[in-house]
């Protein structure tokens, strides 16, 4: 069995695609996954499965969610080992100064690469700091100047539909679960 985390994109945000976590957990169990756990309302599901082909597993989950909840589901799927590696290879000082910076991990939906995403992400000099990782972007911004950050401007871009964002606290908590 492999432990996975599915990061759902675009649920329970702005009154759209509202899904109760109990219903989400039931849906995953009905798809045949075991040891299913959800974490907070933003669509984080941890589960075990024998399937090792993540592409096929992603397609199965997206199809099941789309049919169950009547919306075009997109997820980013990571094994627990990939999540652990992502946390181990975090840029120096990322997540270290939570009183000064806001830290987010931008998870990229394959086939989008971190290099391609990085080339399309705009930042505000002196406010935003972005580093490419394996399938992710590590994004930090000065808390005192967060109103000037380019992070919110990403939402209206085409590339935004191929990513999902979790704050650093959520990302590390998912690893602990």
N, C-alpha and C positions, 0 to 999 in steps of 0.2 A: 504494500500500500504506500502511496505517496500522499503527503499532506500538501494541499494547495490553498491558495487564497485567490478568490475571484473578486476583482474590484469592478463593481458595476458603475457605468457611466451615466450621468444624467437622471438619477432617480432622487425623489424627495427634495428637489431644488426648485424654489420659486413656485411651489404649488403644482408642479408637473410630475407626471409619472410617479404618483404616490404609491408606495408599496410598504405595507407593514412588515416588519422584520419576521414576525411569526409566519406570515404567508410566504415570505421569501425562503425561510428555512424549510417549510413544508414542501415548496416547489423543488428545492434541491434534493430532499429526501425522495420525492416521487420520481426524480430523474435517476435514482439509484445510488446517490452518494451517501456516505456514512460519516458519523462523527461531525455532523454539520453544526456550526456555530456562526451566529451573526454578531457583528460588532458595530455599534452605533448606527444611526439612521441613514448614513451616506452610502450604504450598499457594499458592505465588506462581508464576504462569506468565506469561512474556512471549512474545509472538508477533506475527506480521504477518498481515494479512488485507486483502482488498479491500473487504469489507463495511463500510459506514459506519453502518448502522442498529444502534446498540448494544443496543436492546431485542431485536431479532431475534437478534443475535449472542449475547446473554446466554441467551436461551431455547434456542438451539442447543447451547451449551456445557453448560448445566445438564442438558438432556435426554441429551446424549452421556455426560456424567460419571455421571449416575444409572444409565443402562443399563450402562455399562462396569464400574462399581464397586458397583452394587447398594445405593445409599443415595440419599436425597432431597437432591440437590446444590443448594446455593445459592452464588452468586458475586456479587461486586461487580466490575464491569468498568469500567476507565478507559482512555482513550487516553493515550499518552505525554504529549501536550500537556496533558491535564487534570491528570496527575500533576505535571508541571512547574509548572503554575499553582498547584496546591495547596501546593507547597513554597515558591513565591515569595510567596504571600499568608499565610504562617504568622504568627501573632500575635507581637508584639514580645517578645523574649527567649525564645521557645519553642525548646527544644533547645540553649540557650546554656550552661546550667549543669548538665551531666550528673552532676557530683559531688553536687549538692544535690537534684536532681529526677529523677524517672522521667517520660519523655515517651512518649505513645502517640497514634496517630491512629486514631480510630474511623471506619471507612468505613461509610457507610449505604447499604443496598440500596433503590433506588427502588421505590416512591414515597415512602419515608420521607424527610422533610426534616430538615435540621439544626435548625430551629426546633422542630419536633415532638419530636425526640429530646432536645433540650436541656431541654424542659419536663418530660420524664419521667426524666431522669438526676438522681440524688441525689448530693450532694457533702458532704464534711465540711469545714466552715469552717476555714480556716487550714491545711488539708492538701491538698485537691483544688482544682484550677482548671480550668475547662472554658470553651472558646470555640468558638462555631459558625463553621464555614467552609462553603464550597460543597460540600455532599454529605458533609461530614465534621464530626467534633468533634475539636478538639485538646484532649487531656486530659493534665494534668501533676499530679504529686503529690510532696510532700516525701518524699525517700528515708528520712529519719530517722523519719518517722511513717507510712510506707507501710502498716503494720499497721492503721492507723485509717482508711485510704482506703475510700471507698465503691465503688471500681472492681470489686472482687470480688463485691460484692452485686448488681451489674448482671447477672451470669450467670444468675440464677434468674428474671429478668423476661421478660415476653412480648416486649418490644422488642429484647431481646438477640438474638433469632433473626433480626432484620433488619439485623444489623451484623456486621462482622468487624474485629478490632483488630490493628494492627501497631505495633511500637515505632518510634520515630523513626529509629533507625539502619537498620532494615529498609526503611522508607519511602524514605529518601534513597538507599539502595543500589539499590532498584528503579528509581529515577529515573536513576541512573548507568548501569544495565544497558540 
